[in-house]
Amino acid sequence: MQTHSKTRIDIVIESAAVPRLARLLDTEQSVHGYTVLPVHGGSGEHGLWTRDGLVSEADGMMMVMCILDTQHKDAVLSRVYAFVKDRAGIITLSEVEVVRPTRF
Amino acid sequence: MEGIIAVAIDNLTSPMVLFFALGFFGALARVDLALPQPVAKTIALYLMIAIGFKGGVGMTESGAGLGALAPIAVGIAVSAALPFLGYYLLRVGSRLGSTDAAAVAAHYGSISIVTFLTAVQVLQDRGDGGEGVLVAVAAAMEAPAIVAGLWLAARAMKASAAANGASKGEASGLSMREAVLNGSIIALLGAFAIGWLTGPEGMADVKPFFSDPFKGVLCLFLLDMGAVAGRGLVQNRKALDIGTVLFGLYMPLIGATVMAVAIWPLDLSIAGKVLMMVLAASASYIAVPAAMRLALPQANPAIYVTLSLGVTFPFNVVIGIPLYVAVAEWFF
């Protein structure tokens, strides 16, 4: 089966910030969609945490994943970074293969 | 003094406080008694709808008119004013920087709905759960402190940038929707409106679900809150210096005192005045942390969440509520 190279951006960010990040991605023409995944727990600067030990969803983390054309990654990355840089969060990029390139 | 001790003993031996203590000390002993997050969220929604509905029915029964607006106006004013006092006290008495102090201060102008629920139940057990309008006061007092806290933070950041020439970023604004229209407020006010519209007939229909199990469900929720509070304290205690911890203990007393003076001339029952004091003494750990994470990401959540949930909430549940009841009965 023929596949096509794209770039995947994963953003782990506080749940409270996800709606704003989603609106930012909605304004990016090169981002045709994204997926939001709940994060069960983790360990970081403030120690171990899990979803079940949180008072509200706003205290937890979510992962936003989007796949886009590699030629647009720098423009999207700079906007995403400007949003994330003052917050708790992680941005990672990876090269992926997709089957239906017109979707991304 | 005997009155205070009697109320304190009643409170300490109540199922609500004992379940809270079970969760809290369980967490300190590294035993996980926290409920799954969707279950905790469902229970929180149930409690807010139940108390909102009951408050609305209370408004029908009391025939409250425009005079009911006075406690709401006083509540909004106190909620907006307390962050300024709290900010000053933190800057003088703790090691917190200006941004963290502003974020913490915003929490203490806002309210804890669970502390309010617990106080309502304590007062109900003593024969009077307070006026229905207090639910609307609780909803009204959530947001003004957020605005005040963000104003303080923005001013502090500007001053810091002007002095040092380096910017730590800005406090981003909050839309009206983000600041005011959160799920807690909508559930509370919506149920309040429905209770007001349907009155005692509506209460008779839903009493087996929304009224009779309320205390037991509250016990379950307080077990979870105790576990979460204890866990937060264990994990983040190093984020709090002694001055900040003391603030978490004395600011509720200051808030209650400010409110007691403000409501002195109002036409409210003793129970109603106790609830107003409890609202001013409590600190938010749901709505305001979410707003701070959004608009003030430079502030450290480990400080403001741990302080309001791990220090102030247990203080109010165990010691504060009986103290405010005893003082109100003496003062008013």
Interface residues (C-beta under 8 A of the other chain):
Chain A: E14 A16 A17 R20 H46 G47 L48 W49 R51 D52 G53 L54 V55 S56 E57 A58 D59 G60 D86 R87 A88
Chain B: D32 A34 L35 P36 Q37 A40 K41 G169 M225 A227 V228 R231 G232 Q235 N236 A239 Y285 I286 P289 A290 A291 R293 L294 P297 Q298 P301 A302 V305 L309
